[in-house]
Amino acid sequence: MKKYVGLMLIVFMLLGGLVPASYAASVSITQTGQVVTATNGALTITYDLSTGRGNLSSAGVTILANFYSDYAVSGSATRINSYDAAARTASWTSIGSDGYGTGGYKLTLTSSLSSGSTIVLNIYLYADIPYFLTDMQVQKGTSQTLDFLEPIASQNLAIAAGSNKKVFTTPFTNNNDFGVAPVNAFGSFTGTSYWVTSVFDDTTKNGLVAGAATVKNWVSAQYLAPASSANGNLTGFSVYNNGGKQSGTSVSSDKFFLGYYADYRTGLEEFGAKYNVGEPHLTWSGGVPVGYNSWYSLRFDDLTAENMYPLVDYVANNMQSKGYQYVNLDAGWEIGDGDWTPNAAKWPVKVAGENPMKSFTNYVHSKGLKAGTYINPFSVESSFLDTTIPNTSYTFRQAVLRDTSGALKTTYIGTYALDTTHPGTQQYLRDSIQRYIDWGFDYIKADFLDFGLYEGNHYDSTKNGMQAYRLGMGILKDKVLAAGRPIFIDESISPLLPAAFAHGRRLGCDTELGVTGGGMTYTGYERQAFNAAASWFSNGTIWQYNDGDMEMVDNLSGNGSNRYDKNQARLLTNAVALAGGHWLVSEQLSAVPDDKMDILRNSKLLQISQLGKAAKPVSMTNFYAGGEHSPSQLYLTDTNGDRIVGLSNWANTAASVTVTFADLGLSATTPYYVSDLYKGISLGTFTGSYTQSFADADATMIAISAANPSLPSAPVNISLGKTATASSLWSAGYEASKANDGSMATRWNSASGQVSNQWLEINFGASTTVNRVTLKEYGQRATQYQLQAWNGSSYVNLVNGNKLGFEKEINFAAVTTTKLRMNIQYASAEPSIFEFEAFQVSGNSGAVVDQDDSGASFSPYHDLRGQIQRMQVFKPSTTNVPRIDIYSYKNGSPKGPLTIDIVALDASLNPTSRLFTTTILAVNFPTTVSLIPIYTRLTGLTANGNYGIILRSPSTVESAANNYFGMAYSDSNPYANGMERLSIDGGATWTTENSGNRDLQFTVYK
């Protein structure tokens, strides 16, 4: 017997005028004897009803050989298979056209097993597209409980011939990582990929893409077994559902997507788009979220109203004009997991009768900004277990999920997982989200959502973990959608799928958390980078926006001495800017040095981050699973057609990275303009390719343009080859001249044991105008320095600082001099400089020293805590104070941060108004007096007016251990235009000490 539908269908449609003459191929399904053949012009499936097995092929390649279907009854290790003894039939029906394709047909393969159950495999084919969908049902006359459904399984997966075949794998949640590995050497990959996978050749790009088309009732996964040799066939592959149980006389799987593509990257993008057909993500018209997040600058005890309000001001005054909109509170403002109301000790009532969070959002909105907040909705701390859930008769203990023995289910952070099928939990979720809405928040970060997926004995025993998760997330989504105004929902720790409940999702774990995989130890920022490189396909498809976690360029706050060099900042910035959907800076902004702030305020980088596009990798390295570095080349297309390319060198050695224009879809023979987006300069015209040389681990971002972007060329290094001298010399080969020879392979190094007060000098030989210096340091050794210029008789300080690093760019108001000196006052080891570069850049300027007493002799003293405050009076010579330096330290472990205010003073030198406030966490202070730069960026002051720098730490309490902040002082009147003053009552009154001869050590810039 032979059945045939394809020709009749297309003839009918053509006669009816429904299909244009160019229609390439229709779905054709035939049965000859026991063999069913289905093709759609791109894929062919043959299925032998006599064996219960089939083949999937494309263009002559048998991709899956002898595939079958199977399932498992809960509690049994035995698989029941479509190839078991059975009577089998095939049928097919038209499903027409929908969001998946046109001219669709559903092929149903039914195996009525002798054991009494029936396996029904459905295959959905659409005309002339390289993928199909599939699902299965298991039927039986009596109810059965299943915990495993596998529609397609095979012991052989092949792709077309290639020399660089790999597997691409997806983690269960973003607490873990994407990975890539050779097909025969999985490394740290254990064989289970969740949600989507690909088997591909990285040279030819062809490959299989397989994943979940819907995630309604189960966890969706893929099984991969390694090839026995390099570039061989996988020895096992399947798509399957598990995670909990389902019962009934008919139990269904979710749908799956399987496709074979000439370019697997196109396949992953199409997978994402087609997943969105089955269950669309929330749409967002408010643009990419750009702003500030508190997590890495103020968290837990430090996330207080007193610390946050000044940050709102700082964003409004210094960042909003560049497109920054959001000020987001992360974890720490709340009473705890279980009570998402403000901690009164940290967030006291500001406006009578008004919740402190409502007051905060009102203040944020008054600045023209948007306010964001945080919730961990699916777990509760132990201290709340016996608390009654508001508006219910249940305690949290009753609402916690139980395991099979009845014990409370704990989470990996030590809390208890809530059962989202329980009415008490559901009311708690509704009330918590409604409060956020009522308070006026515009953005909600929902964290640790994987707790909602936990399996256990649910209150509703018909629900498994996935179904319970969907219930909980549905409550959150429905509340937000009913708010009557746009509120962005961002998922933090969560599965890639399902994706119907939020606008965005974090694509990796926390930026501060590194990881080891495949024998490679990755920094936190490289971990973000490879997860971003692997996630490009989900941006704008599965999710409206990917979230690349926090943008950081300095990493001062919360991490002590673990600060980023400029090259590390660029590596992370590339990852965040090209991730597709978020730019949330988590820095104590007033502590970010100017050259790194230039990154955060770089208009072109911000424009790229706001495109809402994610950059795809040119080539997939074997990252994480295979133990190689993150991909070195990512690209996207700007709105004007420019290719934006992120180039990265992850190795801690010199390397070159070459991008080939043809790989970006550009002509191999046309000249293109190439520009550096960090520096805003033209790099010239190039044909066919561009090569970037890196002296160490570093990154850049370039634009490749058909039209001339009319940018300036790189400035000329005017120190190159000039006479260089130094305070001391390590040995031959480390002379001062090595620091201005233009080579990163050579360097100056001071003599053995010569650590403090070491200097390196450039003599121009004639008066020369300079307004930029770039220092490239070996080993991050300098801890305090002075950049000085010769005035004809002595050196004067231009700019002071506390860190050089791999690349320190110092911009300053133009000075004409014959000599420049870098005086390194303190260092952790003998100072060493690769290059001391000097420039005169048209239109460039920057802060220079205005008021400075730091060269005098000072003594340390620590008493800053509680009500005790100290103030230094000063007189700026101009109307601008872009920066101040304080000299401070900590004794022991102060409880709170140090707060620094700039205040205007009256004629009696008492504060009248606060102009600037910032806080620096105690972890960032050394135990000896050190320079701490504060970037105030104040304008509109009165030249020669009286102002004060106040140092205070109100949350640092009296302690027998003297865990206080300290400062440096002198009683020799080193600053004639002001003095130190003391308050012992929290700033209510002030007294002048030592007859006005006492000064604190400080510097003010203009």
ABEGO torsion letter per residue (X at the ends): XBBBAAAAAAAAAAAAGABBAABABBBBBBBBEABBBBBAGABBBBBBAAAGBBBBBBGGBBABBGBBBBBBBBGBABBBBAABBBBBBBBBBBAEBBAAEBGBBBBBBBBBBAAGBBBBBBBBBBBGBABBBBBBBBBBABBBBBABBBABBBABBBBBBBABBBBBBBBABAABBBBBBBAABAEABAGBBBGBBBBBBAAAGBEBBBBBABBAABBBBBBBBBBABBGBBBABBBBBBBGEBBBEABBBBBBBBBBBBABAAAAAAAAAAAAAAABBBBBBAAEBBBEBBAAAABBEAABBAAAAAAAAAAAAAAAAAAGBABBBBBBGABAEBGBBBBBAAABBBABBGBBAAAAAAAAAAAAGBBBBBBBBAABBBAAAAABBBBGBABBAAAABBBBAAGBBBBBAAGBBBBBAABAAAAAAAAAAAAAAAAAGBABBBBBGAAAAABBEBBABAABBAAAAAAAAAAAAAAAAAAAGBBBBBBBBBBBAOBAAABABBBABBBAABBBBBGGBBBBAAAAAAAAAAAAAAABGBABABBBAEBBBAAGABGAEABBBBAAAAAAAAAAAAAAGABBBBBBBAAABBAAAAAAAABAAAAAAAAAGBBBBBABBBBBGAAGBBBBABBBBBBAAGBBBBBBBBABABBBBBBBBAAAAGBBAABBBBBBBAAAGBBAEBBBGBBBBBBABBBBBBBBBBABBAGBBBBBBBAABGBBBBBABBABBGABAAAAAAGBAABBBBBBBGBABGBBBBBBAGBBBBBABBBBBBBGGABABBBBBBBAGABBBBABBBABAEABBBBBBBBBBBABBBBBBABBABBBBBABBBBBBBBGBBEBBBABBAAABBBBBBBABBEABBBBBBBBBABABBABBBBBBBBBEBBABBBBBBBBBBBAAGBBABBABBBBBBAAABBABBBBBBBBAGBBGBBBGBBBBBBBBBAABBBBAAGBBBBBBBBAAGABAABBBBBBAAGGABBBBBGGGABBBBBBBBX
